[in-house]
Amino acid sequence: MIKVLVIDDSALVRQLLTHMLEQANDITVVGCAENPLQAREMIKTLSPDVLTLDIEMPKMDGIAFLRNLMRLRPMPVVMISTLTEKGAAITLEALSLGAIDFIAKPKNDLQNSLPTYQAELLDKVRQAARCRVRSTPPPSTTAVPHDLKLKNRIIAIGASTGGTEAIAQLISALPANFPPVVIAQHIPAAFSASFARRLDAKCNLNVSEARGNEVLKAGYVYVAPGDKHMTIVKKGMQFYTQLVDTAPVNRHKPSVEVLFNSIAECAAQQSIGVMLTGMGKDGAQGLLAMKEHGSYNLCQDEATSVVWGMPGAAVAIDAHHEQQPLHLIANRLLSLLKS
């Protein structure tokens, strides 16, 4: 039985979350706290397996509480976030501090979307309970090479749960003359631009949210918007981003499957595929298609993945060539590009 402590200053939200969580046979809500100071004492006495934590609360905000928690008693946390620009920045900071995942704050008008919201909440809490909250892995360190084979090379990255920080660690270790990187990360529309800006501030590459019809250029990283699929198309001798506003694939938009399949069709022999941590199986078949058309593929290993769902699914169907720990992937990419 997964024991959950709900922390939120809103009595209505506490009631909603408790009701939804306790519909599951394998989850029980052992307590509710209206502020972090109350939660601190309840954690000691109730020993929950997972916390749901509101970011914005009185007396002590969720970020300050999370920072102290991860320092003194690391445990799985699912953040309850507002899907706004402000909420995006705070949520991304929470993920950098060790929160496992996040979900939108429930709204009063959930009646029509309640089953979908509840299913997502239960999935995230169950996944968080299985995660091992671990200390930060060794940082990636790379020399700046000048002999990369850049011509028409593309690095394609897919990720989900745990991916924002995994991507940040990987991208920040890459040199400024690196080939173009395209990223499909499962993220809400309100968060993707903030995520791109956060990456841009951390690394030597130029990172932006993809706008569509951009020529892929060395030294640039293109992040799929949170409400569009991103594909890669070839026009003449150049590759371009393309945004597609079609239905979700594997319940996701953007979908890693869509990005990887587009590369399999037009650029596999020039590409390296990278599957990072994530829940589910999105992208596994696309990575296999890339491999079958000539790409070289890496999967993050289980030991360093927050969730070994997506990379594990890719490994299970032999869509990869190698498994690598997160902190070694940057150096492995460099060695592949120099070979």
MARMARDO-821839 format. One record per residue (C-alpha): residue number from 1; residue in one letter; x, y, z. Coordinates in steps of 0.001 Angstrom, whole numbers, plus 500000, padded with zeros to 6 digits. Last residue first. Layout:
MARMARDO-821839
+------+------+--------+--------+--------+
: resi : resn :   east :  north :     up :
+------+------+--------+--------+--------+
:  NUM :    A :      X :      Y :      Z :
...
+------+------+--------+--------+--------+
END
This chain:
MARMARDO-821839
+------+------+--------+--------+--------+
: resi : resn :   east :  north :     up :
+------+------+--------+--------+--------+
:  339 :    S : 534889 : 508608 : 464807 :
:  338 :    K : 534759 : 512197 : 466069 :
:  337 :    L : 530969 : 512328 : 466248 :
:  336 :    L : 530819 : 509027 : 468125 :
:  335 :    S : 533422 : 510222 : 470635 :
:  334 :    L : 531473 : 513414 : 471245 :
:  333 :    L : 528231 : 511513 : 471796 :
:  332 :    R : 529982 : 509225 : 474271 :
:  331 :    N : 531317 : 512221 : 476177 :
:  330 :    A : 527812 : 513655 : 476497 :
:  329 :    I : 526322 : 510275 : 477484 :
:  328 :    L : 528727 : 509644 : 480381 :
:  327 :    H : 526832 : 511506 : 483144 :
:  326 :    L : 523550 : 509840 : 482187 :
:  325 :    P : 524782 : 506281 : 482547 :
:  324 :    Q : 525036 : 504562 : 479147 :
:  323 :    Q : 523130 : 501820 : 477355 :
:  322 :    E : 524330 : 501090 : 473843 :
:  321 :    H : 523121 : 500146 : 470357 :
:  320 :    H : 519452 : 500804 : 470983 :
:  319 :    A : 516092 : 499749 : 469514 :
:  318 :    D : 516564 : 496215 : 470847 :
:  317 :    I : 512842 : 495745 : 471629 :
:  316 :    A : 513389 : 495594 : 475407 :
:  315 :    V : 516031 : 498336 : 475233 :
:  314 :    A : 513473 : 500776 : 473837 :
:  313 :    A : 510948 : 499887 : 476538 :
:  312 :    G : 513632 : 500333 : 479207 :
:  311 :    P : 514547 : 503739 : 477805 :
:  310 :    M : 510884 : 504779 : 477989 :
:  309 :    G : 510108 : 503234 : 481372 :
:  308 :    W : 513343 : 503456 : 483319 :
:  307 :    V : 512045 : 506187 : 485634 :
:  306 :    V : 514459 : 508484 : 487495 :
:  305 :    S : 517123 : 506988 : 485252 :
:  304 :    T : 520708 : 506687 : 486560 :
:  303 :    A : 520679 : 502970 : 487442 :
:  302 :    E : 518367 : 502018 : 484577 :
:  301 :    D : 520746 : 503092 : 481829 :
:  300 :    Q : 520088 : 505995 : 479474 :
:  299 :    C : 519608 : 504723 : 475950 :
:  298 :    L : 521910 : 505446 : 473005 :
:  297 :    N : 521143 : 505015 : 469317 :
:  296 :    Y : 523150 : 505049 : 466080 :
:  295 :    S : 520995 : 505812 : 463042 :
:  294 :    G : 520792 : 503655 : 459910 :
:  293 :    H : 517197 : 503122 : 458824 :
:  292 :    E : 516600 : 500172 : 461168 :
:  291 :    K : 518018 : 502216 : 464041 :
:  290 :    M : 515669 : 505131 : 463351 :
:  289 :    A : 512706 : 502754 : 463151 :
:  288 :    L : 513739 : 501264 : 466505 :
:  287 :    L : 513871 : 504753 : 468010 :
:  286 :    G : 510374 : 505384 : 466665 :
:  285 :    Q : 509126 : 502145 : 468205 :
:  284 :    A : 510525 : 503155 : 471602 :
:  283 :    G : 509347 : 506774 : 471355 :
:  282 :    D : 506555 : 506689 : 473934 :
:  281 :    K : 506814 : 503573 : 476118 :
:  280 :    G : 505716 : 504744 : 479556 :
:  279 :    M : 507440 : 506931 : 482154 :
:  278 :    G : 510673 : 508708 : 481261 :
:  277 :    T : 514450 : 508764 : 481563 :
:  276 :    L : 516448 : 509438 : 478391 :
:  275 :    M : 516350 : 508054 : 474872 :
:  274 :    V : 519103 : 509379 : 472616 :
:  273 :    G : 519062 : 508972 : 468843 :
:  272 :    I : 522131 : 509789 : 466746 :
:  271 :    S : 521476 : 511011 : 463233 :
:  270 :    Q : 522983 : 511302 : 459754 :
:  269 :    Q : 521864 : 507827 : 458633 :
:  268 :    A : 518426 : 508422 : 460161 :
:  267 :    A : 517695 : 511688 : 458345 :
:  266 :    C : 514555 : 511490 : 456203 :
:  265 :    E : 512105 : 508805 : 457268 :
:  264 :    A : 513769 : 507699 : 460505 :
:  263 :    I : 513959 : 511365 : 461517 :
:  262 :    S : 510204 : 511717 : 461140 :
:  261 :    N : 509681 : 508533 : 463157 :
:  260 :    F : 511843 : 509891 : 465983 :
:  259 :    L : 509879 : 513136 : 466273 :
:  258 :    V : 506461 : 511453 : 466150 :
:  257 :    E : 507432 : 508765 : 468647 :
:  256 :    V : 508840 : 511350 : 471065 :
:  255 :    S : 505346 : 512814 : 471270 :
:  254 :    P : 504651 : 516486 : 471845 :
:  253 :    K : 501838 : 515985 : 472595 :
:  252 :    H : 501446 : 512745 : 474494 :
:  251 :    R : 498736 : 510115 : 475015 :
:  250 :    N : 500766 : 507573 : 472991 :
:  249 :    V : 500305 : 510047 : 470133 :
:  248 :    P : 498294 : 513200 : 470847 :
:  247 :    A : 496089 : 514464 : 468002 :
:  246 :    T : 497468 : 516800 : 465334 :
:  245 :    D : 499018 : 520280 : 465491 :
:  244 :    V : 502258 : 519586 : 463623 :
:  243 :    L : 505345 : 521766 : 463948 :
:  242 :    Q : 508149 : 521398 : 461373 :
:  241 :    T : 511849 : 521791 : 461995 :
:  240 :    Y : 514097 : 521908 : 458947 :
:  239 :    F : 516895 : 519831 : 457452 :
:  238 :    Q : 519060 : 520987 : 454559 :
:  237 :    M : 520332 : 519480 : 451303 :
:  236 :    G : 517155 : 520089 : 449309 :
:  235 :    K : 514334 : 520274 : 451797 :
:  234 :    K : 514461 : 517572 : 454481 :
:  233 :    V : 511827 : 517383 : 457208 :
:  232 :    I : 512124 : 517041 : 460971 :
:  231 :    T : 509020 : 516668 : 463126 :
:  230 :    M : 507780 : 518441 : 466235 :
:  229 :    H : 504375 : 517639 : 467719 :
:  228 :    K : 502602 : 520631 : 469202 :
:  227 :    D : 501177 : 521743 : 472568 :
:  226 :    G : 504267 : 521685 : 474790 :
:  225 :    P : 506490 : 523229 : 472151 :
:  224 :    A : 509303 : 520953 : 470898 :
:  223 :    V : 512736 : 522137 : 472037 :
:  222 :    Y : 515297 : 523081 : 469346 :
:  221 :    V : 518985 : 523224 : 470302 :
:  220 :    Y : 521511 : 525232 : 468295 :
:  219 :    G : 525318 : 525107 : 467949 :
:  218 :    A : 525193 : 523538 : 464516 :
:  217 :    K : 522141 : 524664 : 462541 :
:  216 :    L : 518802 : 523037 : 461747 :
:  215 :    V : 516971 : 525350 : 459349 :
:  214 :    E : 513810 : 526626 : 461035 :
:  213 :    N : 510415 : 526009 : 459422 :
:  212 :    G : 508725 : 525604 : 462833 :
:  211 :    R : 508906 : 527805 : 465946 :
:  210 :    A : 510995 : 525469 : 468115 :
:  209 :    E : 511443 : 526612 : 471718 :
:  208 :    S : 514966 : 527913 : 472042 :
:  207 :    V : 518451 : 526817 : 473080 :
:  206 :    N : 521696 : 528340 : 471809 :
:  205 :    L : 524520 : 526070 : 472956 :
:  204 :    N : 527132 : 526802 : 475630 :
:  203 :    C : 524784 : 525785 : 478443 :
:  202 :    K : 522872 : 526756 : 481549 :
:  201 :    A : 521013 : 529924 : 480520 :
:  200 :    D : 519742 : 528270 : 477320 :
:  199 :    L : 518428 : 525302 : 479304 :
:  198 :    R : 516339 : 527583 : 481532 :
:  197 :    R : 515105 : 529480 : 478475 :
:  196 :    A : 514011 : 526220 : 476827 :
:  195 :    F : 512202 : 525085 : 479980 :
:  194 :    S : 510469 : 528443 : 480262 :
:  193 :    A : 509251 : 528102 : 476654 :
:  192 :    S : 508081 : 524520 : 477322 :
:  191 :    F : 506159 : 525206 : 480540 :
:  190 :    A : 502799 : 526692 : 479505 :
:  189 :    A : 502400 : 524109 : 476740 :
:  188 :    P : 502742 : 521272 : 479256 :
:  187 :    I : 505816 : 518999 : 479123 :
:  186 :    H : 506724 : 515603 : 477682 :
:  185 :    Q : 510172 : 516315 : 476272 :
:  184 :    A : 510811 : 516086 : 472529 :
:  183 :    I : 514252 : 517524 : 471822 :
:  182 :    V : 516162 : 518374 : 468638 :
:  181 :    V : 519925 : 518957 : 468798 :
:  180 :    P : 521947 : 520603 : 466021 :
:  179 :    P : 525603 : 519521 : 465848 :
:  178 :    F : 527993 : 520727 : 468594 :
:  177 :    N : 530226 : 523754 : 468029 :
:  176 :    A : 529293 : 525331 : 471385 :
:  175 :    P : 530442 : 522320 : 473376 :
:  174 :    L : 528127 : 519893 : 475204 :
:  173 :    A : 528127 : 519406 : 478988 :
:  172 :    S : 525169 : 521746 : 479621 :
:  171 :    I : 523074 : 519672 : 477202 :
:  170 :    L : 523444 : 516450 : 479189 :
:  169 :    Q : 522791 : 517860 : 482639 :
:  168 :    A : 519855 : 519961 : 481424 :
:  167 :    I : 518399 : 516997 : 479537 :
:  166 :    A : 518533 : 514833 : 482661 :
:  165 :    E : 517001 : 517670 : 484688 :
:  164 :    T : 514004 : 518129 : 482404 :
:  163 :    G : 513810 : 514415 : 481737 :
:  162 :    G : 512932 : 513128 : 485179 :
:  161 :    T : 509572 : 511954 : 483845 :
:  160 :    S : 509584 : 512352 : 480037 :
:  159 :    A : 512435 : 512161 : 477543 :
:  158 :    G : 513368 : 512017 : 473849 :
:  157 :    I : 516562 : 513363 : 472307 :
:  156 :    A : 517522 : 513630 : 468620 :
:  155 :    I : 521112 : 514563 : 467675 :
:  154 :    I : 521409 : 515596 : 464023 :
:  153 :    R : 524420 : 515519 : 461689 :
:  152 :    N : 524150 : 517241 : 458298 :
:  151 :    K : 527891 : 518015 : 458178 :
:  150 :    L : 529172 : 518266 : 461728 :
:  149 :    K : 531994 : 515739 : 461805 :
:  148 :    L : 533518 : 517074 : 464986 :
:  147 :    D : 537185 : 518117 : 464781 :
:  146 :    H : 537301 : 521148 : 467071 :
:  145 :    P : 536597 : 519406 : 470367 :
:  144 :    V : 535706 : 521340 : 473539 :
:  143 :    A : 536638 : 519065 : 476428 :
:  142 :    T : 533811 : 517471 : 478318 :
:  141 :    T : 532690 : 517026 : 481898 :
:  140 :    S : 529376 : 515493 : 482875 :
:  139 :    P : 528485 : 516028 : 486522 :
:  138 :    P : 528602 : 512997 : 488812 :
:  137 :    P : 525097 : 511842 : 489753 :
:  136 :    T : 522917 : 513997 : 492044 :
:  135 :    S : 521864 : 512103 : 495135 :
:  134 :    R : 519097 : 509584 : 494772 :
:  133 :    V : 515390 : 509380 : 495276 :
:  132 :    R : 514682 : 505816 : 494196 :
:  131 :    C : 511511 : 505818 : 492225 :
:  130 :    R : 508810 : 503208 : 492776 :
:  129 :    A : 506618 : 505476 : 494927 :
:  128 :    A : 506991 : 508237 : 492341 :
:  127 :    Q : 505606 : 505923 : 489654 :
:  126 :    R : 502551 : 505121 : 491751 :
:  125 :    V : 501995 : 508814 : 492512 :
:  124 :    K : 502392 : 509778 : 488857 :
:  123 :    D : 500052 : 507088 : 487563 :
:  122 :    L : 497421 : 507906 : 490210 :
:  121 :    L : 497488 : 511603 : 489303 :
:  120 :    E : 497283 : 510880 : 485570 :
:  119 :    A : 494313 : 508538 : 486034 :
:  118 :    Q : 492583 : 511111 : 488248 :
:  117 :    Y : 493042 : 513869 : 485688 :
:  116 :    T : 491649 : 511722 : 482881 :
:  115 :    P : 488658 : 510571 : 484967 :
:  114 :    L : 488000 : 514145 : 486220 :
:  113 :    S : 487952 : 515853 : 482809 :
:  112 :    N : 484219 : 516522 : 482545 :
:  111 :    Q : 483648 : 517277 : 486248 :
:  110 :    L : 486934 : 519086 : 486798 :
:  109 :    D : 485283 : 522515 : 486931 :
:  108 :    N : 486658 : 523467 : 490370 :
:  107 :    K : 490219 : 523037 : 489163 :
:  106 :    P : 492918 : 520528 : 490129 :
:  105 :    K : 496468 : 521907 : 490329 :
:  104 :    A : 498411 : 520614 : 487353 :
:  103 :    I : 500729 : 517655 : 487892 :
:  102 :    F : 504411 : 517458 : 488723 :
:  101 :    D : 507214 : 514912 : 488804 :
:  100 :    I : 510033 : 513432 : 490873 :
:   99 :    A : 510951 : 516487 : 492952 :
:   98 :    G : 514741 : 516586 : 493403 :
:   97 :    L : 515843 : 520210 : 493659 :
:   96 :    S : 516019 : 520607 : 489871 :
:   95 :    L : 512422 : 519390 : 489661 :
:   94 :    A : 511399 : 522103 : 492123 :
:   93 :    E : 513181 : 524741 : 490030 :
:   92 :    L : 511258 : 523550 : 486987 :
:   91 :    T : 508050 : 523860 : 488998 :
:   90 :    I : 508861 : 527411 : 490107 :
:   89 :    A : 509605 : 528605 : 486578 :
:   88 :    A : 506539 : 526895 : 485126 :
:   87 :    G : 504181 : 528164 : 487831 :
:   86 :    K : 505165 : 531736 : 487036 :
:   85 :    E : 504479 : 531144 : 483339 :
:   84 :    T : 501198 : 529451 : 484202 :
:   83 :    L : 499975 : 525869 : 484529 :
:   82 :    T : 499682 : 526011 : 488323 :
:   81 :    S : 501585 : 523191 : 489933 :
:   80 :    I : 501007 : 520351 : 492410 :
:   79 :    M : 504479 : 518838 : 492839 :
:   78 :    V : 504925 : 515081 : 493172 :
:   77 :    V : 507542 : 514290 : 495827 :
:   76 :    P : 509492 : 511076 : 496414 :
:   75 :    M : 511696 : 511213 : 499526 :
:   74 :    P : 514958 : 512804 : 500672 :
:   73 :    R : 515034 : 513417 : 504452 :
:   72 :    L : 517378 : 516241 : 505534 :
:   71 :    R : 518669 : 517862 : 502338 :
:   70 :    M : 515770 : 516865 : 500124 :
:   69 :    L : 513300 : 518050 : 502758 :
:   68 :    N : 515038 : 521386 : 503281 :
:   67 :    R : 514971 : 522207 : 499560 :
:   66 :    L : 511388 : 520958 : 499293 :
:   65 :    F : 510241 : 523225 : 502137 :
:   64 :    A : 511916 : 526267 : 500583 :
:   63 :    I : 510369 : 525403 : 497222 :
:   62 :    G : 506908 : 524758 : 498677 :
:   61 :    D : 506670 : 528137 : 500327 :
:   60 :    M : 506883 : 528446 : 504109 :
:   59 :    K : 504322 : 530256 : 506292 :
:   58 :    P : 501751 : 530392 : 503460 :
:   57 :    M : 501707 : 528125 : 500395 :
:   56 :    E : 502715 : 528243 : 496728 :
:   55 :    I : 504291 : 525024 : 495463 :
:   54 :    D : 501620 : 522564 : 496557 :
:   53 :    L : 503184 : 519261 : 497512 :
:   52 :    T : 501965 : 515705 : 496947 :
:   51 :    L : 504181 : 513592 : 499156 :
:   50 :    V : 505025 : 509927 : 498632 :
:   49 :    D : 505946 : 506989 : 500891 :
:   48 :    P : 504552 : 508552 : 504049 :
:   47 :    S : 506277 : 508065 : 507432 :
:   46 :    L : 503242 : 509045 : 509561 :
:   45 :    T : 504913 : 510482 : 512701 :
:   44 :    K : 507943 : 512246 : 511220 :
:   43 :    I : 506184 : 513232 : 507992 :
:   42 :    M : 503323 : 514668 : 510047 :
:   41 :    E : 505684 : 516990 : 511938 :
:   40 :    R : 507114 : 518460 : 508743 :
:   39 :    A : 503674 : 518670 : 507155 :
:   38 :    Q : 502435 : 521075 : 509832 :
:   37 :    L : 505334 : 523412 : 509090 :
:   36 :    P : 504815 : 522879 : 505357 :
:   35 :    N : 501233 : 524159 : 505382 :
:   34 :    E : 497686 : 522794 : 505145 :
:   33 :    A : 498634 : 519214 : 505908 :
:   32 :    C : 496649 : 516125 : 504947 :
:   31 :    G : 497208 : 512621 : 506281 :
:   30 :    V : 497612 : 508909 : 505629 :
:   29 :    V : 496100 : 509028 : 502164 :
:   28 :    T : 495941 : 505410 : 501022 :
:   27 :    I : 496965 : 503939 : 497678 :
:   26 :    D : 496858 : 500364 : 496331 :
:   25 :    N : 493080 : 499967 : 495964 :
:   24 :    A : 492726 : 503286 : 494165 :
:   23 :    Q : 489665 : 505448 : 494874 :
:   22 :    E : 491652 : 506846 : 497794 :
:   21 :    L : 493768 : 508991 : 495504 :
:   20 :    M : 490823 : 510755 : 493887 :
:   19 :    H : 489081 : 511579 : 497180 :
:   18 :    T : 492297 : 512747 : 498831 :
:   17 :    L : 493171 : 514966 : 495888 :
:   16 :    L : 489728 : 516587 : 495864 :
:   15 :    Q : 489612 : 517128 : 499651 :
:   14 :    R : 493092 : 518607 : 499792 :
:   13 :    V : 492198 : 520829 : 496839 :
:   12 :    L : 489045 : 522037 : 498604 :
:   11 :    A : 490875 : 522677 : 501886 :
:   10 :    S : 493388 : 524854 : 500036 :
:    9 :    D : 496752 : 525252 : 501791 :
:    8 :    D : 498094 : 522058 : 500237 :
:    7 :    I : 500181 : 519119 : 501454 :
:    6 :    V : 498785 : 515624 : 500800 :
:    5 :    L : 500655 : 512786 : 502526 :
:    4 :    V : 500531 : 509510 : 500624 :
:    3 :    K : 501053 : 505933 : 501825 :
:    2 :    I : 501386 : 503397 : 498994 :
:    1 :    M : 500000 : 500000 : 500000 :
+------+------+--------+--------+--------+
END
